[in-house]
Amino acid sequence: MDWITSFLLFAVFFYVMMRFGCGSHAVHGYHQQHASQSEAGDTKDPVCGIKVGADSHYAEVYQGREYRFCSRNCLDKFDAEPQRFSEQGRASA
């Protein structure tokens, strides 16, 4: 009988944390709300063209301009041929 009480207490705690605590951000669309609030700082990934927020973890400065990337894969492609994906490279193409 003791284990049932412990299990129910744990279940209630888990439910409350997922509903109102840290888990609620993932479950209730926090990411979409946060992304729509930061649209003013959005830029396009120069490799794939996807909109990237100012809080992107993948960024690099090339010839004095900062470029932001959606993934490590796009950053690696940019590193291989920065002149191809930079604004200066697109202007001369």
C-alpha positions as a Python dict, from the first residue, in 0.01 Angstrom:
ca = {
    (1, 'M'): (0, 0, 0),
    (2, 'D'): (294, 233, 67),
    (3, 'W'): (422, 199, -290),
    (4, 'I'): (83, 304, -430),
    (5, 'T'): (92, 624, -227),
    (6, 'S'): (448, 694, -338),
    (7, 'F'): (359, 624, -700),
    (8, 'L'): (54, 854, -688),
    (9, 'L'): (257, 1135, -528),
    (10, 'F'): (523, 1097, -795),
    (11, 'A'): (258, 1094, -1069),
    (12, 'V'): (96, 1412, -935),
    (13, 'F'): (436, 1582, -909),
    (14, 'F'): (525, 1476, -1263),
    (15, 'Y'): (191, 1602, -1398),
    (16, 'V'): (226, 1940, -1224),
    (17, 'M'): (583, 1986, -1351),
    (18, 'M'): (489, 1896, -1709),
    (19, 'R'): (178, 2112, -1704),
    (20, 'F'): (308, 2423, -1529),
    (21, 'G'): (685, 2382, -1490),
    (22, 'C'): (974, 2340, -1732),
    (23, 'G'): (798, 2077, -1941),
    (24, 'S'): (514, 2313, -2025),
    (25, 'H'): (739, 2512, -2259),
    (26, 'A'): (796, 2213, -2485),
    (27, 'V'): (442, 2079, -2468),
    (28, 'H'): (251, 2404, -2513),
    (29, 'G'): (438, 2557, -2805),
    (30, 'Y'): (684, 2782, -2625),
    (31, 'H'): (931, 2738, -2909),
    (32, 'Q'): (691, 2875, -3173),
    (33, 'Q'): (597, 3172, -2955),
    (34, 'H'): (962, 3246, -2883),
    (35, 'A'): (1050, 3220, -3251),
    (36, 'S'): (773, 3457, -3357),
    (37, 'Q'): (885, 3713, -3099),
    (38, 'S'): (1239, 3716, -3236),
    (39, 'E'): (1147, 3754, -3603),
    (40, 'A'): (1284, 4108, -3605),
    (41, 'G'): (1636, 3965, -3569),
    (42, 'D'): (1588, 3684, -3820),
    (43, 'T'): (1832, 3641, -4106),
    (44, 'K'): (1860, 3383, -4381),
    (45, 'D'): (2108, 3100, -4373),
    (46, 'P'): (2336, 3177, -4672),
    (47, 'V'): (2370, 2807, -4757),
    (48, 'C'): (2013, 2675, -4751),
    (49, 'G'): (1805, 2994, -4723),
    (50, 'I'): (1617, 2899, -4405),
    (51, 'K'): (1528, 3183, -4166),
    (52, 'V'): (1761, 3178, -3867),
    (53, 'G'): (1700, 3367, -3545),
    (54, 'A'): (1949, 3594, -3377),
    (55, 'D'): (1989, 3332, -3104),
    (56, 'S'): (2130, 3069, -3342),
    (57, 'H'): (2428, 2882, -3200),
    (58, 'Y'): (2596, 2854, -3539),
    (59, 'A'): (2753, 3179, -3657),
    (60, 'E'): (3070, 3297, -3823),
    (61, 'V'): (3222, 3629, -3921),
    (62, 'Y'): (3355, 3643, -4275),
    (63, 'Q'): (3507, 3961, -4422),
    (64, 'G'): (3357, 4172, -4144),
    (65, 'R'): (3000, 4042, -4179),
    (66, 'E'): (2832, 3794, -3946),
    (67, 'Y'): (2657, 3496, -4103),
    (68, 'R'): (2417, 3273, -3906),
    (69, 'F'): (2339, 2912, -3989),
    (70, 'C'): (2056, 2672, -3913),
    (71, 'S'): (2283, 2372, -3851),
    (72, 'R'): (2642, 2258, -3816),
    (73, 'N'): (2615, 2102, -4162),
    (74, 'C'): (2544, 2441, -4324),
    (75, 'L'): (2825, 2602, -4126),
    (76, 'D'): (3068, 2334, -4248),
    (77, 'K'): (2957, 2389, -4611),
    (78, 'F'): (3014, 2763, -4567),
    (79, 'D'): (3359, 2702, -4419),
    (80, 'A'): (3452, 2490, -4722),
    (81, 'E'): (3358, 2764, -4973),
    (82, 'P'): (3288, 3096, -4798),
    (83, 'Q'): (3330, 3303, -5115),
    (84, 'R'): (3051, 3103, -5284),
    (85, 'F'): (2793, 3169, -5009),
    (86, 'S'): (2893, 3518, -4895),
    (87, 'E'): (2724, 3832, -5027),
    (88, 'Q'): (3038, 3930, -5217),
    (89, 'G'): (3048, 3589, -5386),
    (90, 'R'): (2681, 3608, -5489),
    (91, 'A'): (2722, 3960, -5626),
    (92, 'S'): (3005, 3853, -5858),
    (93, 'A'): (2828, 3535, -5976),
}
